[in-house]
């Protein structure tokens, strides 16, 4: 009975199997990137970038329709161009980083919405904004798999640099590796957002990437374990969300992200390290973890994983 309840939908329906495969592949490639984005305190930037691809997707749709590769190219170009322009404004004007990304968040969302309304129907608009993971086809699966393979291969080369960027960015800059590590990581992040867009739409794409990574931080002090745990949480949320959507007849993509959000909230409230329960038990009510102690949460493990160079850089006392 239980086995039939948990497995039968995926045995009986090919579209559910494709949706589950897409979500699992996205989880494997996206959750590690979400961990590093969270450690670099770039959650707001991540949210803005997830919407920055919408104008490019809208233009590609107006020109070439709903083709996977045209939408991918349009979203990728828009994401990179908007990010570069945002960085240019931050460096050459007095606008603050959070303000400029809020500006582009709203500009991208509204311009994409208007562009889509010029030709598309309400169905096309809903597909762009919220995706349709149950409609994943072979071309989209191939693209998502290719992006994940590229992400894992690239992370193997820049992993130590990313650790340094999270915990000692000044040392990474001084070493000269920041010129390679940071742009490479940014391109990987945008490409994964475009891949997630194929399944979850622009409004939901960030959920499967960032929320499991935020949750994992409350269960372990080790960087590698946190990354693996975030991948596991994303896969669990994908399976549970699709199963719940099947039986409750709710939108599949939104349900997957909802499960991610619930797991994240439970981790914040009752996780092993740094959660409301753990901090109340350790320090008593009313004590707030400082930004400095939060930054140092993964520091001992990061020293070990970064190797000798990381040991030297990450061991420097903070002023």
Secondary structure, 3 states (H helix, E strand, C coil): CHHHHHHHHHHHCHHHHHHHHHHHHHHHHHHHHHHHHHHCCCHHHHHHHHHHCHHHHHHHHHHHCCCHHHHHHHHHHHHHHHHHHHHHHHHHCCCCHHHHHHHHHHHHHHHHHHHHHHHCCHHHHHHHHHCCHHHCCHHHHHHHHHHHHHHHHHHHHHHHHHHHHHHCHHHHHHHCCHHHHHHHHHHHHHHHHHHHHHHHHHHHCCHHHHHHHHHHCCCCCCHHHHHHHHHHHHHHHHHHHHHHHHHHCCCHHHHHHHHHHHHHHHHHHHCCCCCHHHHHHHHCCCCCCCHHHHHCCCHHHHHHHHHHHHHHHHCCCCC
